């Protein structure tokens, strides 16, 4: 067995594995973990987080139907025919992100409203073993209850984590897994385990062939050669293992994790303005409430 050649192949495969894991696009935390932890972080119950998922092989179709899951949710929740539901944009941030929508409909002669704020979205491409593929769109909304003026908290998207990943990275890969980069974490953990195994196997093999060389002097040159090959292989594994461990610590300290939503409690009145204006419809007349978030 050519130990040097085997070691080169193993290291090349490990490098490819880690490189693939590093390049893989991370899925936001709220997609994989759901909204339970986000709902627990709210400062009030005037709204709740909800995820909508839509998919289609054609990306353009997914984008055209972007609002369909939200509209379907309101229609099914409150028994509203789709044609009776209106949707308007109340406000967007300065960069055009995080719009607030009002979905309104007439019921029993009164206007009912539901407010929805887009917090984050994520478009993912999946291809399958049978040759099929899909574009999956995940949308995270903060949605009010019916006819309840929501007091939305402040939502901030972040990829930075505190010092916990650094502490966890004492075990290679755990810091990356905590930050949501599971593919990278498992690749580092598995690679480090293989390299440590290589060092241990080399140590046992060196001891074995040195013992055989002493017991069978006539074959000593052959056993010494094999022992040296394992010694070289063990050295390569040891150096690579130390290098990977250092990379693991630096990566857990400085690299970004998967995107997640920070919920910062906001003031009940902060950023919300109320105004009243005349409203006229074929069923009723009166004052309409207009909000600015």
N, C-alpha and C positions, 0 to 999 in steps of 0.2 A: 504494500500500500504506500503510495506517495503522499506522505503526511503534509509536505509543503504545498503540493497542488491542492489537496483536500482543504487545507486551511484557507488558501486563497479563494477557492470556490465558496466556502462557507461565509467568509467575510464579505465577498461580493454580494451574496444573497442577502445578508443582513443589512448591508448598505442600501440595497434596492428596497427592502422591506421598510426601513426607517424613512427613506426618501418618499416612498408612496404615502406613508402615513402622515408625513409632514405636509405634503401637497394636497391631501384630501380636504375638501371644503367642509368645515365644521357646521353642524346643524345647530341652530340656536337652542339654548337651554329650555325655553318654554315649549318648543316643539317636542322634545324628547321627554321632558318632565311633566308637562301639562300645566294647569293653571292653579292647582291647589295652593302652592307656596305663594303665588302672587295674590290670590284672594285673601290669604291670611295676612299679607302685608298691607292691606288697605287700611286707611284711617277711618273709613265710614262704609255704610252699607247702601249708599245711594246708587252704587253701580257694582258690576261684577265683571271679571275677565272671562272671555270666551274665545275659543279657537275655532276657526272655520277652515275646512280643507276642501279644495276642489282640484280636479286633475283632468287631463286630456292629452292624447298624443300630440296635438297641435298646440304649440305655445300661444299662438294668437287667439285660439278659442278660449284658453284659460284666462287670458287677459281681458277678453271681451266679456266673459262671465264673472269677472272679479267680484261684483257686488251681489251676485245671485244668492250665495249662501246666506249673506246677511239679510237680504230681503225675504228669503224663504223662512228664515228663523223667526222674523217678526210676524209674517203671515201665519205660520203654523202655531206660534205661541199665543196669538190673540185672535185667531179665527178671521183674518182679514183676506178678502179676495185680492189677488195680486194687482188687479187693475185699479183698486181703490187705495193703493199705497203710494204715497209720494215721498221722494227723497231729495233733500237739499243739503248743500254744504254751508255750514254756519261760519266756520273759521278754519284757517290753516296757519301753520307756523310761518315764520319769515322765509324759511327755505322751502316752503310748500309741503312739508311733511306733517304727519300727525293731524290729518283733518278731522273735524268734528261734524258729524252728519245728524240731521234730524229726520226721522222717518215718521210721517204723520198720516192719519186716516180719520175719516168721519165714522162715528159709531154712536147710535142713539141720539143723533142730532148734535153731538159734541165732537170737537177735535181732540183726538188722542195723539200723544207723541212719545217717541222713544229716541233717546240720544245715544249715539255711538261714536266713539273716538278710536281711530286706527292708531294702535301703539307700535306695531312692527309687522313686517311680512317677510316671507322667505320663499323663494322659488327654487325648487330642486328638480334636477333631471335624473330619472331612474331608468336604467335599461336592464332587461331580464334575460335569463338563460335561453328562453325560447325565441329571442330575437325581437320581442316587443319592447316598447318603451313608453314612458309617460313623463309629462311635466306636472309636478305637484306644487300647488300654491297653498301655503299656510299663512293665515292672517290672524293676528291677535288684536282683538277689540276689547275696549272697556265699554260696557253697555249698561244704560240706566234701566230701572224698572219703568213700567208704564206710567206716564204722567208724573214722573218724579224728576225734579231738576237735579242733575247729578253734581256732586262736588268731587270732580276728578282730582286725584292726587297728581303730583308731578312724576312723569315717567321719563327715565333716562336710559338709553341703551349704552352698555359698556362691555368691554372685553378684558377689563383689568380686574384682577382678584387681589385679595389681601395676602398676608404672609403664610396662610395655611398650606398652599401648594409647595412652598419651599420646605416647610417642615416635613410634609409627607414624602417629598422626593428623596428622603433618606433611603426609602425603599424605591428603587428605580422604577419610574413610570407612574407611581401613585399620584404625584403632583399633577401630571398631565391629565390623568383620568379625572381627578377632582375638578380640573378646569374645563372638563367636557371634551378634551381632545383624546377620546378613548383609543382611536386607532393608533395614534402616536404613542400613547401610554403603554398599550399592550405590546406594541412593536419594541419599545425600549425594554420593557420588562422581560419579554421573551428573548430578545437578543442578549441581554445581560445574563440571563439564566443559561443560555447556550454557551456563552463565553466562559462563565464560571465552570460549567460542566467540562468544557474543553481543558481548562487548567487542571481540574481534579483528575480527569482521565489521563492527561499527560503525566501528572505526578505518579500515579499508580503504574503507568506503563514504563516510565523511566526506572522506577524502583524494580519492576519486574525484570526488565532486560539487563539491568546492572547485576541483579542477583544471578540470572542465568549465565551471564558472561563469567562470573566468578565460579559458578558450578561447572561450566563446560568451557574451559580455556580454548579448546580447539575451535569453537564457534564464536569466540570473543569478538573478533572484528565485526562479524555480522550483527551480534547483539549490541555492540557499542554504537554501530551505525544507526540501528533502530532507536536506541535510547537518545541519540543526538537529534534524530528527526522529531521525536516527541518533545525533546527539550526546546527545539526551535518552535514547534507548534504551540507549546505551552506559553512560551514567551510572547508570541504573536497574540494569543488569546488574552494574556494578562495585560499587555499594553493596550489592546483594543478595549478591554473591559474597563480599564481605568479611564481611557479617553471617553468612552460612552457614558461612564458615571459622571464625569465632569460636565459633559454636554447636558446630561439629564438635570443636574443641579442648576446650570446656567439657564437652560430652557424653562425650567419651572419658575425661575426667578424673574426672567425678563420677557418671555414670550406672552402673547395674548392668548386668552382662552376663548371659548365659544361665547357668542353674543348672548347677553342676558338683560333682563329689564330690572332696573332699580326703581323701586316704588318709594318716593319721598312724600310723606304727608304734606298736603298743601292746606292753606287757609281756606275756611269755608266760604269766604267772600273774595279771596284773592283771585283776580283774573276773570271774575264773572260779573257781567253787567246785565241788568234787566231793563227793558223798555216796553212800553205798551203802544200799540197802534191799532187803528180800526181794522176789523176783519169782516168781510162780507162773503157769504156763500149762498147757494140756492136753498140751503136748509136753515141757516141761522145767521144772525148778525151780532156783533159784540166787539170786545177788545181782545186782541191777540197778544200773547207774550213773546217777546223776542229776546234771545239770549246771546251774549257774546262771551266766549270763554277766554 
